[in-house]
Amino acid sequence: MYLIDLLRGFEFQSKYDRIFKNSQITGITADSRKVRPGFLFSALPGGNLRGLNFIQDALSRGAVAIMAPLTDAPYFLKDRAISIFYCENVRREYSRLVGNFYYPYPQNISAVTGTNGKTSVIEFSRQLLKACDLPSASYGTLGLISTGPHSDAGLTTPDPSDLYSKLSGLERNNVNHVAIEASSHGLDQYRLDGLNIKVAAFTNFSQDHLDYHQTMERYFAAKLRLFNEILGLNGIAVINADDKMTHMILDILTKRNITFLTYGKKATDIILRGRVGSKKGQIISINVVGEDYELEVPFIADFQIYNALCALGIVIANGVSPKIATRALEKLEGVIGRLQLVSELDNGARIYVDYAHTPDAIANVLLALRKCTAKKLNIVFGCGGNRDRDKRAQMGKIASNLADEVVVTDDNPRDENASDIRSQIIKACPGAIEIGDRRKAIKIAIGKLSDDDLLVITGKGHEQNQIVKDQVFKFDDIEEIKQIVGYSM
């Protein structure tokens, strides 16, 4: 039977039950290559890769139903023995449909948004919950991390079908707490709209992803969706009180009458009173919901402290005793590729790797490391191709101002000319050394280290590949460093 059903005017649950009942759906995807017999294929709108162009491919693989934008109606299919559902916002309806299909999920889902720190926050949240004897997981850039090492390559906010199926699997394995990254892309494309988010957290906001959002206003508006559209009225928000954009989020939460916790120096719930360096990292003085604590944590950077406090807020919002959760901060471990000390040479020089790929992140990393040496602070970095071009000169200027020696190299050039990317950085960083070959750049930078110098290699962090044109080459900054120095830590 050929069915045209405008997905409007139905109650949320009943309309999707109707789809499943009428069409006997066995799976859902927006990637025609993943279609199997009995699947529903969602033809998502896009640029050159409009889902409409892949409907016939989906049908040839066994799709029995199609979800398509209302703007594409009517679409005349050669095979009439299928169901087709038209809707005004196909991305949102796709997420809700997938959400209904894969339900149930863990009851306690926390979503973290912000320009920097999302990966660290969700992983710290998982570690704190685990320390409090609660089965927990994190899912984002590092993949799915639960009881063991991450099980797959990750995306900041994956396609709903991939994300929701993973969450459903956690529920079946009795993992009832999970923290996920909420990227601006994912929020703008409605990838989280089928989930019941219990806690929504905000880390910070600075320039990034303007290749996609075009303006800072649109970029921030995408992040705001987590608080003004996705977080339910019974949810709780955890907000960085010290960010310049915080007031806008708090205004939304106040108008919606949603409970929130704040963290930072200006906070009212998790207040950062002070911090001093220690052998392990830093000793922090904090006040958590009225009680003072002095704790030693293994982090040298202020932004790492903020990420840990954000995670603390998430755990408390999930119902854990503030006293138990706060004490667990001392058990935290660093996150791979996030200001990670990879090697210490015989002459005392240290080599770090960090994922920093925005102007704000580069500045924070260099400012943190500057406090850790009286000698030279050097950096190796590049910028990704097919991404925000405006930040390249900014990052070059910051590196020039804050580091003693700068080596500009290739990151993931993708489809752009790598030398063009490097030249855009060097225009704002005239004293930099240009070495396109990343392996050679790292080796030369390590060879220049004198007693007690510091070197940080940024941009790729945990990544294990380099993308050049349409080819993906195995490349891991951490492993390269270990091979060059003869790893002995």
RAKAGI-V840054 format. One line per field, one symbol per residue. ss: DSSP state (H for helix, E for strand, - for the rest). psi: psi as a letter, one per 20 degrees, with the letter a starting at -180 (. if undefined). burial: I if it has 24 or more other C-alpha atoms within 12 Angstrom, else O. A space follows every 50 residues. Layout:
ss->???
psi->???
burial->???
This chain:
ss->--EEEE-----HHHHHHHHHHHH---EEE--HHH----EEEEE------- HHHHHHHHHH----EEEEEHHH----------EEEEE--HHHHHHHHHHH HH-----EEEEEE----HHHHHHHHHHHHHH----EEEEE--EEE----- ---------HHHHHHHHHHHHH----EEEEE--HHHHH----------EE EE-------HHHH--HHHHHHHHHHHHHHH-----EEEEE-----HHHHH HHHHH---EEEEEE-----EEEEEEEE----EEEEEEE--EEEEEEE--- -HHHHHHHHHHHHHHHH----HHHHHHHHHH--------EEEEE-----E EEEE----HHHHHHHHHHHH------EEEEE--------HHHHHHHHHHH HH--EEEE-----E---HHHHHHHHH------EE---HHHHHHHHHH--- ---EEEEE------EEEE--EEEE--HHHHHHHHH----
psi->popooomqjqqgghhhhgggghilpirpqjohijprpjqpponqqadilp hhijghgghhijpiqppqqhiiqqooqhoilrqppqqgnhgghgghghgh giqrrphnpppprrgqigggghhhgggggghjkpprrqpchjappdibqq irqrqgnrqgggghhghhhgghjkojpppqpnrhghghjkijijqnpgpp qpgrpaprkihgigqhghghhghhhhhihgprhjrpqopoiiqijhhhgh gghghilpqqqqqahjrignpohrqqqrhheqpqoqpolipqqoqpqlpi qhhhgghhhghggggghjjqphgggghihiiqqrppjolpohqprhjiqq pqpqipkrggggggghhghhijqibqoqqpraqqrkaohhighghggggh hiqgppopaqdnhcirohhgghhhghhjmhjqpoogohghgggghhhipa pjrqpporhhdiqjqpoocjqoqppogghggghgimpj.
burial->OOIIIIIOOOOOOOOIOOIIOIIOIIIIIIIIOIIIIIIIIIIIIOOOOO IIIIIIOIIOOIIIIIIIIIOIOOIOOOOOOIIIIIIOIIIIIIIIIIII IIIIIIIIIIIIIIIIIIIIIIIIIIIIIIIIOIIIIIIIIIIIIIOOOO OOOIIIIIIIIIIIIIIIOIIOOOIIIIIIIIIIIIIIIIIIIIIIIIII IIIIIIIIIIOOIOOOOOIIIIIIIIIIIIIIIOIIIIIIIIIOIIOOII OIIOOOOIIIIIIIIOIIIIIIIOIIIOOOIIIIIIIIIOOOIOIIIIII IIIIIIIIIIIIIIIIIIOIOIIOIIIIIIIIIIIIIIIIIIIIIOOOII IIIIIIIIIIIIIIIIIIIIOIIOOIIIIIIIIIIIIIIIIIIIIIIIII IIIIIIIIIIIIIOOOOIIIIIIIIIOIIOOIIIIIIIIOIIIIIIOIII OOIIIIIIIIIIIIIIIOOOOOOOIIIIIIIIOIIOOOO
